């Protein structure tokens, strides 16, 4: 198959499906190997950038998705009736951080770390599609294991969770000290 036809097929598939598609599925459908498919997708990405197009192809853990560029969000929002905006409160950010760095994790473990009931926070994050059920723990009651979703990766501009920043030990102990001071101040008040 000609390169231009493969490019057109990739665009058609990614546009029509709308969601991220795994590279292996694309290779299977196109009848191409992984290296060739990735090269063609990279060429498309370069062309979209050179031509200053309003679309781009993003990578999410070996999955590819055709989407609009973030700088055109306001135009899309004006036409779209369904707003995808959501508000991440401090509680949601804290819960999401725990899940992102400790995944897969049960709700009970989240609550042990936070020290409070986390039902509402977990349910909101599921509703916002930032986290998802990734399995079940092999323990009595088989509790749900939560992890971050592809929507989480999209929102934070990551290709995979391995790209998340990690705190150095010195930064971590500094944060722990700040939290302890804050807790002590609240206890005094």
ZIMOFEN-V948500 format. One record per residue. N is the residue number from 0. SS is DSSP state (H for helix, E for strand, L for the rest). PHI is phi as a letter, one per 30 degrees, with the letter a starting at -180 (999 if undefined). NEAR is the number of other C-alpha atoms within 10 Angstrom. Layout:
n=N ss=SS phi=PHI near=NEAR
n=N ss=SS phi=PHI near=NEAR
This chain:
n=0 ss=L phi=999 near=8
n=1 ss=L phi=d near=7
n=2 ss=H phi=e near=11
n=3 ss=H phi=d near=10
n=4 ss=H phi=d near=11
n=5 ss=H phi=d near=17
n=6 ss=H phi=e near=17
n=7 ss=H phi=d near=13
n=8 ss=H phi=d near=15
n=9 ss=H phi=d near=22
n=10 ss=H phi=d near=16
n=11 ss=H phi=d near=13
n=12 ss=H phi=d near=18
n=13 ss=H phi=d near=19
n=14 ss=H phi=d near=13
n=15 ss=H phi=d near=10
n=16 ss=H phi=d near=11
n=17 ss=L phi=i near=13
n=18 ss=L phi=c near=15
n=19 ss=L phi=d near=20
n=20 ss=E phi=b near=19
n=21 ss=E phi=d near=15
n=22 ss=H phi=e near=19
n=23 ss=H phi=d near=15
n=24 ss=H phi=d near=12
n=25 ss=H phi=d near=21
n=26 ss=H phi=e near=17
n=27 ss=H phi=d near=11
n=28 ss=H phi=d near=12
n=29 ss=H phi=d near=17
n=30 ss=L phi=i near=12
n=31 ss=L phi=b near=15
n=32 ss=L phi=d near=13
n=33 ss=H phi=d near=15
n=34 ss=H phi=d near=11
n=35 ss=H phi=d near=12
n=36 ss=H phi=d near=21
n=37 ss=H phi=d near=17
n=38 ss=H phi=d near=11
n=39 ss=H phi=d near=17
n=40 ss=H phi=d near=19
n=41 ss=H phi=d near=13
n=42 ss=H phi=d near=13
n=43 ss=H phi=d near=18
n=44 ss=H phi=e near=17
n=45 ss=H phi=d near=14
n=46 ss=H phi=d near=13
n=47 ss=H phi=e near=15
n=48 ss=H phi=d near=13
n=49 ss=H phi=d near=9
n=50 ss=L phi=d near=8
n=51 ss=L phi=h near=11
n=52 ss=L phi=d near=12
n=53 ss=L phi=d near=14
n=54 ss=E phi=b near=15
n=55 ss=E phi=a near=19
n=56 ss=E phi=c near=21
n=57 ss=E phi=c near=21
n=58 ss=E phi=c near=20
n=59 ss=E phi=b near=21
n=60 ss=L phi=h near=17
n=61 ss=L phi=i near=14
n=62 ss=E phi=c near=18
n=63 ss=E phi=b near=22
n=64 ss=E phi=b near=21
n=65 ss=E phi=d near=23
n=66 ss=E phi=b near=16
n=67 ss=E phi=d near=15
n=68 ss=L phi=d near=14
n=69 ss=H phi=e near=11
n=70 ss=H phi=d near=9
n=71 ss=H phi=c near=11
n=72 ss=H phi=e near=11
n=73 ss=H phi=d near=10
n=74 ss=H phi=d near=9
n=75 ss=H phi=d near=13
n=76 ss=H phi=d near=13
n=77 ss=H phi=d near=10
n=78 ss=H phi=c near=8
n=79 ss=L phi=d near=10
n=80 ss=L phi=d near=8
n=81 ss=L phi=c near=8
n=82 ss=L phi=d near=9
n=83 ss=L phi=c near=8
n=84 ss=L phi=d near=8
n=85 ss=L phi=b near=8
n=86 ss=L phi=c near=8
n=87 ss=L phi=c near=14
n=88 ss=L phi=d near=10
n=89 ss=H phi=e near=9
n=90 ss=H phi=d near=14
n=91 ss=H phi=d near=18
n=92 ss=H phi=d near=14
n=93 ss=H phi=d near=15
n=94 ss=H phi=d near=20
n=95 ss=H phi=d near=22
n=96 ss=H phi=d near=13
n=97 ss=H phi=d near=18
n=98 ss=H phi=d near=22
n=99 ss=H phi=d near=20
n=100 ss=H phi=c near=16
n=101 ss=H phi=c near=14
n=102 ss=L phi=d near=15
n=103 ss=L phi=d near=18
n=104 ss=E phi=b near=22
n=105 ss=E phi=d near=21
n=106 ss=H phi=d near=18
n=107 ss=H phi=d near=17
n=108 ss=H phi=d near=15
n=109 ss=H phi=e near=22
n=110 ss=H phi=d near=15
n=111 ss=H phi=d near=12
n=112 ss=H phi=d near=11
n=113 ss=H phi=d near=14
n=114 ss=L phi=i near=10
n=115 ss=L phi=b near=10
n=116 ss=L phi=d near=13
n=117 ss=L phi=b near=19
n=118 ss=H phi=e near=12
n=119 ss=H phi=d near=11
n=120 ss=H phi=d near=18
n=121 ss=H phi=d near=22
n=122 ss=H phi=d near=14
n=123 ss=H phi=d near=16
n=124 ss=H phi=d near=19
n=125 ss=H phi=d near=16
n=126 ss=H phi=e near=11
n=127 ss=L phi=d near=17
n=128 ss=L phi=i near=14
n=129 ss=L phi=d near=20
n=130 ss=E phi=b near=22
n=131 ss=E phi=a near=22
n=132 ss=E phi=d near=15
n=133 ss=E phi=c near=15
n=134 ss=E phi=l near=15
n=135 ss=E phi=b near=15
n=136 ss=L phi=d near=14
n=137 ss=L phi=d near=9
n=138 ss=L phi=b near=7
n=139 ss=L phi=e near=6
n=140 ss=L phi=i near=8
n=141 ss=L phi=h near=11
n=142 ss=L phi=d near=15
n=143 ss=E phi=d near=18
n=144 ss=E phi=c near=19
n=145 ss=E phi=c near=23
n=146 ss=E phi=b near=22
n=147 ss=E phi=d near=24
n=148 ss=L phi=c near=20
n=149 ss=H phi=d near=21
n=150 ss=H phi=d near=17
n=151 ss=H phi=e near=21
n=152 ss=H phi=d near=19
n=153 ss=H phi=d near=16
n=154 ss=H phi=d near=10
n=155 ss=L phi=c near=10
n=156 ss=L phi=i near=14
n=157 ss=L phi=c near=18
n=158 ss=L phi=d near=18
n=159 ss=L phi=a near=17
n=160 ss=H phi=d near=17
n=161 ss=H phi=d near=10
n=162 ss=H phi=d near=10
n=163 ss=L phi=d near=14
n=164 ss=L phi=d near=8
n=165 ss=L phi=c near=10
n=166 ss=L phi=d near=10
n=167 ss=L phi=d near=9
n=168 ss=H phi=e near=9
n=169 ss=H phi=d near=9
n=170 ss=H phi=d near=11
n=171 ss=H phi=d near=12
n=172 ss=H phi=d near=12
n=173 ss=H phi=d near=12
n=174 ss=H phi=d near=13
n=175 ss=H phi=d near=12
n=176 ss=H phi=d near=12
n=177 ss=H phi=d near=12
n=178 ss=H phi=d near=12
n=179 ss=H phi=d near=12
n=180 ss=H phi=d near=12
n=181 ss=H phi=d near=11
n=182 ss=H phi=d near=11
n=183 ss=H phi=d near=11
n=184 ss=H phi=d near=10
n=185 ss=H phi=d near=9
n=186 ss=H phi=d near=8
n=187 ss=H phi=d near=6
n=188 ss=L phi=d near=5
